[in-house]
Amino acid sequence: MRVAEGYTPSATIFVYKGVLPVADILLSIKGVCKSFSGVQVLKDVHLEVRAGTVHSLMGENGAGKSTLMKCLFGIYRQDGGEFFLDGKPFNFTDPKHALENGVSMVHQELNQVTQRSIADNVWLGRYPKKGLFIDEKKMRADTLELFKRIDIHLDPDTPLHRLSVSQRQMVEIAKAISYDAKIIVLDEPTSSLTDNEVETLFRIIGVLKTQGVGVIYISHKMDEIFRISDYVTVLRDGTYIGTESIQNLSMEKVVNMMVGRDLEDRFPPKTNVPGAVHMTVRGVTTKYPPIVHDINFELRRGEILGIAGLVGAGRTELMESLFGVRTLASGEVLIDGKPIHNKNPNKAIGNHFAYLTEERRETGIYPMADITFNSTIANIEAYKNRLGFLVDAKLEKDADTQIKAMRIKTPSKRELIRSLSGGNQQKVIIGRWLLTNPDILLLDEPTRGIDVGAKYEIYQLIINLAKSGKSVIVVSSEMPELIGITNRILVMSNGYMAGIVDTETTSQTEIFHLAMKYLNNSREAEV
């Protein structure tokens, strides 16, 4: 085993019952600083994680949470400050080094080999061997045993690309646990999980706590923070604000620490007024599974229409069918009463559609390109001169405009987008689509993984777009979000439209019952 600098692995196995001694500090981060291109992104940051506790790390997008964790894992080397594990100073040289020394992380943006099996992904780089060959039988058995321990019901031989985002997230969590780590970092772990899967995750965290594992939990969901945390540390603009026991905190105090001000209202006033019918969807059914069946609705100019439903209900599939990603088996879409045919995304863009996808990393950003490229790529033809060459001055002007308008935190428009926080990446993508001047915006989980302050800004942006006459469809897994910013909500259930409700008069209970409507029986069976 390769050992971290100055660190000798402890032979102690942590198993605690009852109240833990305050002195049992597994990980200590002291005075860490980090700069990029002359811009300081971490300033004298501190964090202590005790055995058998959940320590939540909070802050707005761009506050420095991800940079701090990358310094911990050896992806970046800090400019100043120290890390201590079991009281011994260390600096990991890379993530593999961290894993070998008992520190594991589940990233918000999954980095998996989707063409390989579940078992391959769990044991990648540390396959059990039988002579010179991989012991496939043992690998499968070990995976099943691991899944049994944490109550995951998946076939280890299934290719990863066949799983839903939530199932892939649970596989990644299982992989982190398989290292028997002392410290596990969970970065927005519930962003793609169903309520039942969240309960399973929290149960797993409870088991880890009894075994003395320290958990660093990064999330913007306040209800989760107050449910499972023992301690909370807040960063703001790369600066350490403070650490408090959860018993000494309220939601208002956490928000004030994060943004430096009180947020009196979670949602801006809905000042948009829906007008005439803009888009009509008639009998839309997709060709390939998972199938969306016989969807019918109208979307008005200046309207914000929400789409609710459980994971797997067909929300994303409906959005993809409207944008030409999925082939229609039947049905039609009309704009201002005239049929259109979005046979592919290029056709959809030509018909003034824009689509913000659910998965930023896989289908949203170009990670190896800079902000300028990512901001302008959807409207690239507009930046060509008569000879067909790109005019850099136009590209950079629009990139600067979007950085300012969207309040993107970055040292430069030439910064690679992969170096930005998830929320700032999302702002770049929204800005990209606005440059195409769309009439219909399809937004799939637009605030996923975004902090409370940035969420408010995006809510205001959506409402302003509707006020300007744009028609907006928003898919969200957060029920309060849908009720807070939409005019009507279309509820999906098992691929079918279960109903449309008026936001002003509906309730979360009504929406939930509609989402369950066709869960156990197909629509045909009920008719």
DOLUM-541715 format. One line per field, with one value per residue (C-alpha): residue in one letter; x, y, z negated. Coordinates in Angstrom, 2 decimals, always signed. Each point is the difference from the previous one (the first is absolute). Layout:
REM DOLUM-541715
type: A  ...
east: X  ...
north: Y  ...
up: Z  ...
REM end
This chain:
REM DOLUM-541715
type: M  R  V  A  E  G  Y  T  P  S  A  T  I  F  V  Y  K  G  V  L  P  V  A  D  I  L  L  S  I  K  G  V  C  K  S  F  S  G  V  Q  V  L  K  D  V  H  L  E  V  R  A  G  T  V  H  S  L  M  G  E  N  G  A  G  K  S  T  L  M  K  C  L  F  G  I  Y  R  Q  D  G  G  E  F  F  L  D  G  K  P  F  N  F  T  D  P  K  H  A  L  E  N  G  V  S  M  V  H  Q  E  L  N  Q  V  T  Q  R  S  I  A  D  N  V  W  L  G  R  Y  P  K  K  G  L  F  I  D  E  K  K  M  R  A  D  T  L  E  L  F  K  R  I  D  I  H  L  D  P  D  T  P  L  H  R  L  S  V  S  Q  R  Q  M  V  E  I  A  K  A  I  S  Y  D  A  K  I  I  V  L  D  E  P  T  S  S  L  T  D  N  E  V  E  T  L  F  R  I  I  G  V  L  K  T  Q  G  V  G  V  I  Y  I  S  H  K  M  D  E  I  F  R  I  S  D  Y  V  T  V  L  R  D  G  T  Y  I  G  T  E  S  I  Q  N  L  S  M  E  K  V  V  N  M  M  V  G  R  D  L  E  D  R  F  P  P  K  T  N  V  P  G  A  V  H  M  T  V  R  G  V  T  T  K  Y  P  P  I  V  H  D  I  N  F  E  L  R  R  G  E  I  L  G  I  A  G  L  V  G  A  G  R  T  E  L  M  E  S  L  F  G  V  R  T  L  A  S  G  E  V  L  I  D  G  K  P  I  H  N  K  N  P  N  K  A  I  G  N  H  F  A  Y  L  T  E  E  R  R  E  T  G  I  Y  P  M  A  D  I  T  F  N  S  T  I  A  N  I  E  A  Y  K  N  R  L  G  F  L  V  D  A  K  L  E  K  D  A  D  T  Q  I  K  A  M  R  I  K  T  P  S  K  R  E  L  I  R  S  L  S  G  G  N  Q  Q  K  V  I  I  G  R  W  L  L  T  N  P  D  I  L  L  L  D  E  P  T  R  G  I  D  V  G  A  K  Y  E  I  Y  Q  L  I  I  N  L  A  K  S  G  K  S  V  I  V  V  S  S  E  M  P  E  L  I  G  I  T  N  R  I  L  V  M  S  N  G  Y  M  A  G  I  V  D  T  E  T  T  S  Q  T  E  I  F  H  L  A  M  K  Y  L  N  N  S  R  E  A  E  V
east: +0.00  +1.25  -0.19  -0.69  +2.84  +0.57  -3.00  +0.03  -3.32  -1.59  -0.93  -2.94  -3.47  -2.53  -3.15  -1.86  -3.26  -1.60  +1.61  +3.39  +2.89  +0.50  +3.73  -0.48  +0.98  +0.72  +0.63  +1.23  +0.37  +1.85  +0.45  -0.23  +0.48  -0.15  +0.22  -0.50  +1.34  +0.59  -3.57  -0.21  -2.80  +0.78  +1.06  +1.02  -2.60  -0.43  -1.93  +0.06  -1.81  -0.57  -0.42  -3.58  -1.43  -1.43  +1.64  -1.84  +1.93  -2.18  +0.35  -1.26  +1.24  +3.54  +0.51  +2.97  -1.49  +1.10  +3.43  +0.55  -0.93  +2.29  +2.87  -0.84  +0.03  +3.25  -1.60  +1.30  +2.89  -0.87  +2.11  -0.09  -1.44  +0.15  -2.01  +0.13  -1.36  -0.07  +2.16  +2.74  +0.73  -0.54  -0.33  -1.53  +1.54  -3.17  -3.44  +1.41  +2.42  -2.91  -2.01  +2.97  +0.16  -3.66  -1.54  -2.74  -2.32  -3.22  -0.07  -3.15  +0.94  +0.42  +3.15  -0.72  +0.75  -3.55  +0.70  +1.32  -1.98  -0.97  +2.55  +2.76  -0.72  -0.01  +3.35  +1.71  +3.76  -0.11  -1.52  +0.23  +2.44  +0.22  +3.52  +0.50  -3.70  -2.87  -2.05  -3.42  -1.83  +1.53  -0.53  -3.69  -0.35  +1.79  -2.28  -3.12  +1.28  +0.70  -3.46  -1.61  +1.67  -1.44  -3.30  +0.57  -1.86  +1.91  +1.55  +3.83  +0.19  -2.25  +1.80  +0.06  -1.56  -3.24  -0.44  -1.83  +1.99  -1.22  +1.08  +3.43  +0.30  -0.71  +2.67  +2.53  -0.94  +0.42  +3.44  +1.10  -1.17  +1.86  +3.35  -0.76  +1.00  +0.36  -1.16  -2.70  -0.88  -3.50  -0.45  -3.71  -0.71  -3.81  -0.31  -1.20  -1.52  -3.61  -1.46  +0.42  +3.62  +0.66  -1.32  +2.34  +2.95  -0.79  -0.24  +3.43  +1.42  -1.40  +1.79  +3.25  -0.28  -0.31  +3.21  +1.85  +0.19  +0.10  -2.28  +0.44  -3.41  -0.35  -3.56  -2.20  -3.11  -0.66  -2.38  +2.73  +2.62  -2.17  -1.03  +3.37  +2.72  +1.87  +2.08  -0.16  +2.86  -0.83  +2.23  -0.76  +2.06  +2.80  +0.15  -0.67  -3.10  -0.41  -0.85  -2.99  -1.67  -3.31  -1.80  +1.12  -1.22  -3.22  -0.70  +0.01  +3.40  +1.55  -1.32  +1.31  +3.44  +0.00  -1.12  +0.73  -3.61  -3.46  -2.13  -3.49  -1.67  +1.18  -1.73  -0.41  -3.53  -1.58  -0.59  -0.34  -3.46  -0.71  -1.48  -1.18  +0.72  +3.49  +0.70  -2.48  +1.05  -2.39  +0.28  +3.82  +1.33  +3.69  +1.33  +2.59  -0.20  -0.36  -3.18  -2.01  -3.66  -2.63  +1.00  -2.38  +0.39  +0.17  +2.75  -0.76  +2.26  +1.45  -0.91  +2.20  -1.24  +1.45  +0.37  -0.14  +0.27  +2.07  +3.35  -0.73  -3.38  +1.05  +0.66  +3.39  -1.23  -2.81  +2.47  +2.27  -2.91  -0.88  +3.62  +0.51  +2.32  -2.60  -1.96  -3.78  -2.06  -3.13  -1.42  +0.86  +1.25  -1.47  +1.41  -2.61  -2.29  +2.50  +1.58  +3.77  +2.32  +2.93  +1.66  +3.27  +1.45  +1.22  -3.56  -1.23  +2.52  -1.10  -3.58  +1.15  +0.12  +2.69  +0.65  +1.93  +0.74  -0.09  +3.58  +2.42  +3.16  -1.21  -2.25  +0.44  +3.56  +3.13  +2.34  +3.28  -1.15  -0.07  -2.96  -0.03  -0.42  -2.62  -1.96  -0.18  +0.03  -3.80  -0.04  +3.32  -1.27  -0.71  +3.72  +1.23  +1.03  -0.70  +2.91  -1.27  +2.65  -0.86  +0.31  +1.73  -1.03  -3.71  +0.47  +1.83  -2.45  -2.98  +1.93  +0.77  -3.65  -1.24  +2.59  -1.24  -3.72  +0.06  +2.39  +2.39  +2.89  +3.17  +3.42  -0.28  -2.18  +2.94  -0.29  -0.86  -3.63  +0.90  +1.82  -3.23  -2.40  -3.08  -2.26  +2.20  +0.19  -3.81  -0.07  +2.34  -2.32  -3.11  +1.83  +1.00  -3.63  -1.12  +2.43  -2.07  -3.02  -2.39  -3.79  -0.45  +2.40  +0.06  +1.80  +0.68  +0.96  +1.41  +0.96  +1.38  +3.09  -0.33  +0.12  -2.89  +1.27  +0.67  -3.35  -1.79  +1.89  -1.00  -3.62  -0.02  +1.58  -2.69  -2.80  +1.56  +0.24  -3.69  -0.81  +1.77  -2.36  +2.08  -1.74  +1.81  -0.30  +1.78  +0.63  +0.86  +0.17  -0.51  -3.72  +0.30  +2.00  -2.74  -2.69  +2.15  +0.74  -2.54  -3.48  -1.17  +1.47  -0.28  +0.41  +1.53  -0.54  +1.61  +0.28  -3.51  -1.41  -1.90  -1.41  +0.67  -0.59  -0.10  +2.93  -1.96  -2.60  +1.92  +1.98  +2.97  -2.41  -2.10  +3.12  +1.35  -3.26  -0.01  +3.64  -1.04  -3.05  +1.41  +2.92  -1.31  -2.36  +0.27  -2.52  -1.46  -0.68  -1.96  -2.09
north: +0.00  +3.46  +2.20  +3.74  +2.29  -0.18  -2.25  -3.50  -1.90  -0.79  -3.56  +1.20  -1.09  +2.59  -1.47  +2.33  -0.16  +2.97  +3.43  +0.44  +1.74  +3.52  -0.64  -2.73  +2.14  -2.08  +2.80  +3.51  +2.74  +3.09  +3.32  -1.31  +2.57  -0.42  +2.38  -0.38  +2.52  +2.49  -0.36  -1.36  -2.56  -1.36  +2.26  -1.49  -2.80  -2.30  -3.25  -2.80  -3.31  -2.19  -3.76  -1.19  +3.39  +1.68  +3.35  +2.01  +2.43  +2.80  +3.11  +1.57  -1.26  +1.28  +0.23  -2.40  -3.31  -2.02  +1.65  -0.88  -3.64  -0.12  +1.23  -2.71  -2.69  +1.08  +1.27  +3.48  +0.88  +2.75  +3.17  +0.09  -1.83  -3.61  -3.25  -2.47  -3.57  -1.62  +2.88  -0.65  +2.56  -1.17  +1.10  -2.47  +0.00  -1.16  -1.53  -3.55  +0.97  +1.33  -3.22  -2.11  +1.98  -0.22  +3.14  -0.51  +2.32  -0.23  +2.85  +1.84  -0.43  -3.74  -1.19  -3.61  -2.47  -0.31  -2.79  -2.31  -1.94  +1.16  -2.38  +1.30  +3.56  -0.86  -1.86  +1.90  +0.08  -2.59  -3.07  -3.27  -2.26  -3.73  -0.47  +2.42  +0.39  +1.91  -2.19  +0.87  -2.35  +1.56  +3.54  -0.72  -1.61  +2.91  +2.47  -1.87  -0.12  +3.73  +0.76  -2.27  +1.97  +3.28  -1.26  +0.60  -2.34  -0.04  -2.72  +0.46  -1.12  +2.82  +2.53  +3.36  +1.84  -1.90  +1.52  +3.19  +2.94  -0.81  -3.65  +1.04  +2.35  -2.87  -2.11  +2.79  +0.26  -3.77  +0.27  +2.65  -2.16  -3.02  +1.67  -0.21  +3.65  +1.98  +3.17  +0.02  +3.20  +0.09  +2.84  +0.66  -3.74  +0.27  +2.25  -2.90  -2.33  -0.89  +0.47  -3.72  +0.08  +3.05  -1.95  -2.88  +2.40  +1.53  -3.48  -0.82  +3.21  -0.99  -3.36  +1.72  +2.28  -2.98  -1.35  +3.24  +1.27  +3.77  +1.30  +3.34  +0.81  +2.67  +0.98  +3.02  -1.74  +1.53  -2.73  -2.59  +2.09  +0.38  -3.63  -1.77  +2.51  +0.18  +3.04  +2.58  +2.03  +2.91  +1.56  +3.26  +1.22  -2.38  +1.28  -2.00  +1.48  -2.39  -3.42  -0.73  -3.00  -0.66  +0.57  +3.63  +0.71  +0.99  +0.05  +3.81  +0.10  -2.43  +2.04  +3.20  -1.59  -1.21  +3.13  +2.73  +1.13  -1.26  -1.53  +1.06  -1.93  -3.16  +0.92  +3.30  +1.28  -1.63  +3.13  -1.73  -0.14  -2.93  +1.08  -1.74  -3.67  -0.33  -3.74  -2.86  -3.60  -2.67  -3.71  -0.04  -3.52  -0.90  -2.79  -1.60  -0.98  +1.35  +1.03  +3.18  -0.66  +2.28  +3.35  +2.93  +3.56  +3.68  +2.47  +3.73  +2.92  +1.39  -3.16  -2.11  -3.60  -2.42  -3.73  -2.16  -3.73  -2.67  -1.14  -2.10  +1.63  +1.22  +3.68  +0.14  -2.25  +2.47  +2.89  -1.98  -0.83  +3.70  +0.90  -2.71  -2.20  -2.79  -1.15  +0.33  -3.10  +2.12  +3.39  +3.53  +3.34  +3.29  +3.50  +2.75  -2.58  -1.19  -3.49  -0.17  -2.99  +0.01  -3.04  +0.76  +2.66  +2.15  +0.18  +0.84  +2.85  +1.26  +0.00  +2.17  -2.73  -0.17  -3.00  +0.05  -3.68  -1.67  -1.32  +2.92  -2.06  -2.58  +2.04  +3.65  +1.24  -0.39  -0.58  +0.49  +3.31  +3.46  +2.11  +1.96  -3.18  -1.45  +3.27  +0.38  -3.50  -0.27  +3.19  -0.45  +0.97  +3.52  +0.59  -0.77  +2.65  -0.07  -2.37  -2.47  +0.81  +0.58  +3.58  -0.25  +3.49  -0.88  -3.29  +1.67  +2.89  -2.32  -2.18  +3.10  +1.06  -3.37  -0.19  +3.36  -0.65  -3.46  +1.05  -2.83  -0.23  -0.49  +1.68  +0.14  -0.89  -2.15  -2.23  -3.64  -0.59  -3.20  +2.16  +1.81  -1.11  -1.94  +3.01  +2.27  -2.64  +0.00  +3.78  -0.23  -2.52  +2.10  +3.02  -2.06  -0.73  +3.57  +1.12  -2.03  +2.21  -2.94  +0.27  -3.28  -1.00  -3.58  -0.01  -3.43  +0.35  +3.53  +0.50  -3.46  +0.30  +3.78  +1.94  +1.94  +3.42  -1.06  -1.78  +3.26  +1.65  -2.78  +0.14  +3.73  -0.60  -2.57  +2.35  +2.90  -2.17  -0.85  +3.70  +0.75  -2.40  -3.18  -3.31  -2.08  -3.64  -0.94  -3.57  -0.21  -2.65  +2.69  +0.46  +3.38  +1.28  -0.93  +1.56  +3.06  +1.02  -1.58  +0.93  -3.57  -3.44  -3.04  -3.21  -3.10  -3.55  -3.09  +1.64  +1.41  +3.45  -0.37  +3.52  +3.73  +2.14  +3.74  +0.93  +2.55  -2.54  -3.28  -1.61  -2.33  -2.74  +0.32  -0.06  -3.06  -1.92  +0.80  -1.14  -3.37  -0.36  -2.45  -1.30  -3.51  -0.34  +1.20  +2.51  -2.60  -2.32  +2.72  +1.10
up: +0.00  +0.88  -3.09  -0.19  -0.96  -3.75  -0.53  -1.45  +0.38  -3.32  -0.80  -2.09  +1.14  -1.08  -1.47  -2.36  -1.89  -1.64  -0.28  +1.69  -1.79  +1.35  +0.51  +2.65  +2.99  +3.10  +2.49  -0.68  +2.64  -1.20  +1.79  +3.57  +2.78  +3.78  +2.97  +3.75  +2.52  -2.78  -1.35  -3.55  -0.26  -3.49  -2.87  -3.35  -0.02  -3.02  -0.48  -2.59  +0.45  -3.05  +0.03  +0.29  +1.02  +3.08  +0.69  +2.64  +2.20  +1.33  +2.12  +3.20  +3.35  +0.41  -3.77  +0.23  -1.19  +3.03  +0.09  -3.66  +0.64  +3.06  -2.18  -2.53  +2.71  +1.60  +3.22  -0.94  -2.29  -2.47  -0.09  -3.78  -3.00  -1.18  -0.04  -2.89  -0.07  -3.45  -1.15  +2.57  +2.76  +3.57  +3.62  +2.43  +3.47  +1.82  -0.69  +0.12  -2.74  -2.07  +0.47  -1.06  -3.24  -0.95  +1.57  +2.59  +1.93  +1.98  +2.51  +1.05  +3.67  +0.51  +1.75  +0.94  +2.79  +1.27  +2.51  -2.71  -2.59  -3.48  -1.55  +2.29  -1.10  -3.70  +0.11  +2.83  -0.56  -2.81  +1.60  -1.96  +1.83  +0.58  +1.21  +2.88  +0.68  -1.59  -2.31  +1.44  -2.36  -3.11  +1.33  +0.54  -3.44  -1.70  +1.78  -1.09  -3.58  +0.05  +1.42  -2.60  -2.80  +1.24  +1.44  +3.73  +2.34  +3.30  +2.16  -0.06  +3.66  +1.27  +2.25  -1.73  +2.95  -0.58  -3.45  -0.89  -1.37  -3.52  +0.28  +1.26  -2.97  -2.41  +1.73  -0.52  -3.68  -0.37  +1.64  -2.51  -2.88  +1.41  -0.83  -3.76  -0.21  -3.22  +1.76  +2.69  +1.88  +1.52  +2.52  +0.66  -0.37  +0.12  +3.06  +2.17  -2.61  -0.64  -3.49  -0.73  +1.19  -2.18  -2.98  +0.92  +0.22  -3.40  -1.50  +1.47  -1.46  -3.38  +0.24  +0.96  -3.02  -2.37  +1.55  -0.79  +3.58  +0.47  +2.76  +1.77  +1.49  +2.71  +0.84  +0.66  -1.35  -3.40  -1.17  +0.53  -1.79  -3.09  +0.05  +0.12  -0.97  -3.28  +1.01  +2.79  +1.49  +2.31  +2.68  +1.80  +2.97  -0.95  -3.57  -3.16  -1.69  -2.92  -1.40  -2.23  -1.58  +1.74  -3.31  +0.06  +3.53  +1.71  +3.74  -0.08  -1.70  +2.52  +2.94  -1.56  -0.46  +3.60  +1.81  -2.53  -0.06  -0.87  +2.73  -0.94  +2.82  +1.73  +3.26  +1.86  +0.67  +3.05  +2.06  +3.38  +1.58  +2.38  +3.33  +3.15  +0.75  +1.44  +0.24  +0.27  -0.66  +1.31  -0.68  -0.24  -0.43  +0.24  +2.17  -2.26  -3.68  -2.55  +1.79  -0.49  +0.82  +1.53  -1.50  +0.61  -1.29  +0.99  -0.90  +0.02  +0.77  -3.21  -1.92  -2.27  +0.14  -2.54  +0.54  -3.13  -0.55  -1.66  +1.40  +3.11  +0.61  +3.46  -0.72  +1.73  +2.82  +0.71  +0.17  +2.32  +2.30  +0.30  +0.79  +2.62  -2.07  +0.04  +3.04  -0.14  +0.73  +0.28  -0.86  +1.06  -1.29  +1.23  -0.42  +0.32  +1.61  +2.62  -0.17  -0.43  +0.21  -2.41  +1.58  -1.77  -2.36  +2.91  +1.33  -3.49  -0.33  +3.41  -1.31  -2.95  -2.66  -2.70  -2.26  -3.27  -0.75  -3.39  +0.14  +0.33  +0.27  +2.52  +2.28  -0.96  -0.17  +2.11  -2.95  +1.90  +1.54  -1.54  -1.06  +3.26  +2.06  -2.36  +0.02  +3.77  +1.51  +0.41  +2.07  +1.79  +3.49  -1.27  -0.58  +3.52  +2.50  +3.74  +0.58  -2.60  -2.62  -3.66  -1.23  -3.39  -1.06  +0.30  -1.86  -2.87  -0.21  -0.42  -2.48  -2.09  +0.19  -1.24  -2.80  -1.27  +0.55  -1.60  -2.79  +0.82  -2.45  +2.05  +0.24  +3.81  +2.98  +1.14  -3.09  +0.79  -0.93  -1.87  -2.59  -0.94  -2.71  +1.10  -0.47  +2.07  +2.74  +0.01  +0.39  +3.01  +1.68  -0.64  +1.42  +3.05  +0.85  -0.59  +2.71  +2.50  -0.87  -0.47  -0.22  -1.93  -2.78  -1.29  -3.37  -1.55  -3.69  +0.53  -3.67  -0.72  -2.19  -0.28  -3.27  -1.47  +1.12  +3.59  +0.14  -0.70  +2.86  +2.41  -1.17  +0.70  +3.41  +0.91  -1.07  +1.93  +3.11  -0.31  -0.52  +3.28  +1.81  -0.03  -0.71  -2.63  -1.07  -3.24  -1.18  -3.69  -2.71  -2.66  -0.57  -1.80  +2.98  +2.47  -2.15  -0.61  +3.61  +2.38  +1.18  +0.65  -0.65  +2.30  -2.02  +1.60  -1.26  +1.53  +3.43  +0.04  -0.71  -3.28  +0.06  +0.10  -3.10  -0.64  -2.22  -2.04  -1.11  -0.14  -2.84  -0.31  -1.09  +3.17  +2.19  -1.80  +0.43  +3.72  +0.28  -1.47  +2.28  +2.57  -2.05  -0.54  +2.94  +3.56  +1.30  +2.31  -2.91  -1.83  +2.98
REM end
